[in-house]
Amino acid sequence: PSATFSVSGQPTATPSASDHPRLKELRDRLAADGGKGLFPTPPAEASLTSDPPPPDSYAFHLKTYGCQMNVSDSEVVRSIMLSSPQPRFHEVTEEALADVSLTNTCAIRDNAEKKVWNRAYQLRAASKKAKRKQVVALLGCMSERIKSDIFSDSKASVDVVCGPDAYRGLPGLLASALEEGGPASRGCDTQLSFTETYADVVPRRGDKDAVDAYVSVMRGCNNMCSYCVVPFTRGRERSKALADVVEECKRLIFDSGVREVTLLGQNVNSYHDRTAGGGKYDVSNDGFTNLYRLRGGEGLFFADLVEAVSDIDDQVRVRFTSPHPKDFPPHLLQLVGDRPNVCSSLHLPAQSGSDSVLERMRRGYTYDSYMRLVSDARSAVPGVSLSSDFIAGFCGETEEEHSDTIRLMREVEYDQAFMFAYSMRGKTHAHRRMEDDVPDDVKQRRLEEVIETFRSRVQLKNEREELGSERVVLVEGEARRGRGD
């Protein structure tokens, strides 16, 4: 079948893909330069910047684990490092050449933290083997969760710990570790902020030629779901001013040639610009509730933001993640359906299909209210693609509760899903009040059933709805395996 997609992700009514103006533009570029303009050759040198390193500067290497928000945060970190007047830094692609190794970490599951620990061990071992001093710094959510206790692991021998709201001070934390060295020079800043959004920091992307970009619009989460550590590693919700987000998107679109913008936040659709007048906060439907009672008040909300960003250029696609199901009021769904350049793709993280599990998770909705949202989304956004998150084996989950999740997945037929076995995280409500009592082998078996249900339903749906359809696609670059593979 043809692989042509509409800008919104819906099948096109165009009789022939060759008639589409975007495809004609691509053909013209290919004919002019043999595709070199579409797939530029990466630089061979170690430095990521085209300019020579500033004199007396330290080389740093930055590696990112975790979600899209961490990728966006790493762009902020890169900007802060490269603009530091003292000490000065430049970025390298080869970690062995770096004076400073920065790792932006994830804490959402135990396996994510294990990867970071293993990396820290490997870095320290490689540094000793090479008989070369390298400062090791851990950033982000794991750093925020464990804080200075990270220093207690002598095998890792971490030098600097920096939380997600303390990146402005990162060069200063690194300075003493670089100049003095040893345990006395270790630096730790994990203070969370009620106001920090890095709105005045212009992110520095690792790949300047990328046609898609992330734009952080808010930080933190107020939902306090019982299983989730994010409120403790990212702090309370706070949003950038709408005008600042629009300006950042304009720079990406008009100066960098970006063709797809993804608006980011831990709870992106609870975005609230309180600096401006406007409407009021609404939930998706009357079956959704808020545990956090301080939401509301006047201001500009997520629908206002999506409308403003999609107005910049109607040929640039707009996406957003990660939302909460409670924050999809009817007018937001209608906007997604009405705007051709707002992708018809909604992430509705269910986590479970059981009312009793959802109550223990403190999700603020039931199976019925969630299914009403699914129905509203499909009515407002024809051909919408739905994705979700699922946790198998949450505290106290019975076989009957697990079967409710399987029922939900069969009913909705998601186009994409992120599925995991439950991992107890410290500081959460579940850690304080519940018991992680589902055996690991049962968790794994239930997870396999969840995965198999998703795979079988999505295959049936694709065969039923996608075969023979035409879509317009965004070409991001060469396949990882190379052309023709």
Salt bridges, closest charged atoms under 4 A:
ASP28 OD2 - LYS24 NZ 3.30
ASP73 OD1 - ARG219 NH1 2.83
ASP73 OD2 - ARG234 NH1 2.59
GLU91 OE1 - ARG78 NE 2.64
GLU95 OE2 - HIS61 ND1 3.34
GLU95 OE2 - ARG119 NH2 2.34
ASP99 OD1 - ARG132 NH2 3.38
ASP110 OD2 - LYS114 NZ 3.36
GLU113 OE2 - ARG145 NE 2.67
GLU113 OE2 - ARG425 NH2 2.85
GLU144 OE2 - LYS147 NZ 2.94
ASP159 OD2 - ARG124 NH2 2.93
ASP165 OD1 - ARG219 NE 3.74
ASP165 OD2 - ARG238 NH2 2.64
GLU196 OE1 - ARG168 NE 2.77
ASP200 OD1 - ARG168 NH2 2.61
GLU237 OE2 - ARG295 NH2 2.60
GLU247 OE2 - LYS250 NZ 3.87
GLU248 OE1 - LYS240 NZ 3.30
GLU260 OE1 - ARG317 NH2 2.80
GLU260 OE1 - ARG319 NE 3.31
ASP282 OD1 - LYS280 NZ 2.86
ASP286 OD1 - ARG372 NH2 2.86
GLU307 OE2 - ARG339 NH2 3.46
ASP311 OD1 - ARG339 NH1 2.74
ASP327 OD2 - LYS326 NZ 2.85
ASP389 OD1 - HIS347 NE2 3.02
GLU397 OE1 - ARG446 NH1 2.95
GLU399 OE2 - ARG445 NH2 2.52
GLU399 OE2 - ARG446 NH2 2.99
GLU401 OE1 - ARG360 NH2 3.08
GLU413 OE2 - ARG457 NH2 3.24
GLU413 OE1 - ARG464 NH2 2.66
ASP415 OD2 - LYS461 NZ 2.91
ASP436 OD1 - LYS443 NZ 2.88
GLU449 OE1 - HIS402 NE2 2.64
GLU449 OE2 - ARG445 NH1 3.40
GLU465 OE2 - ARG464 NH2 3.46
GLU466 OE2 - ARG471 NH2 2.76
GLU478 OE2 - ARG483 NE 3.06
